[in-house]
């Protein structure tokens, strides 16, 4: 009887969690059940002033668009190197349901932007970058 009470009391205080792993694009790559584990300390988000090139995420090594962090909690920093012939003409943020949340217009002299996410609920968001020549790229962002 004492053993049973001990087991029940331990199970009440145990934490069951599911840990998820993500790749650089924000796609879920793993899911692990953790029985009785403690919460991991979250990775500290750096300020924009202290970012280095190694902190910024890219589609591939040659891409001119960088962003940090993903997943985001309050602000998403976007940076890009483009030419005066081909530049980012607009940046739009969409919810997963397709609702337009923000819209910014760019120019050939415009090379970075900080998007505010603190007022958005946790979930998945899409950032759509449009070029002046009609091209576009999208980034999937996870909001904690």
C-alpha positions, 0 to 999 in steps of 0.5 A, a space after each residue: 500500500 505504501 509503495 502504491 501511494 509513493 508511485 501515485 505521488 511521484 506521478 502527480 509531480 512528474 512532467 510529461 512533455 513533447 519536445 520538437 526539433 526544427 530545421 533552419 526553415 522552421 520545418 518540424 524534423 523530430 518529436 520526442 516524448 520526455 517522461 518526467 523531464 524538467 523544462 530546458 532553459 530557452 536559448 537566449 535571443 541576441 539583440 540586433 546590435 550583437 548579431 554576427 553573420 553566423 547568427 543569421 539564418 539563410 535559405 542557402 549559403 549564397 542567398 542574399 536574404 538573412 533572418 534571425 531568430 526562428 522561432 521568434 518571440 518578439 522581433 524578427 530581424 530581416 537583412 538582405 544584400 541586393 543590387 540597384 537593378 533587383 531589390 526588395 520592393 515589398 515585405 508582407 506578413 501573413 498568418 497561417 490562414 492567409 490573413 495579411 498582418 503587415 505590409 512594408 514597402 522597400 526601395 533600392 536603398 532599403 536593406 533591413 527591417 525589424 518585424 514586430 511579433 509580440 502582439 501575435 499569438 503563438 503559431 506559424 507565419 509566412 513572410 513574403 518578400 517581393 522583388 521589383 522584377 516580379 520575383 518573390 521568396 517566402 519564409 516560414 516563421 514560428 512564433 513562440 
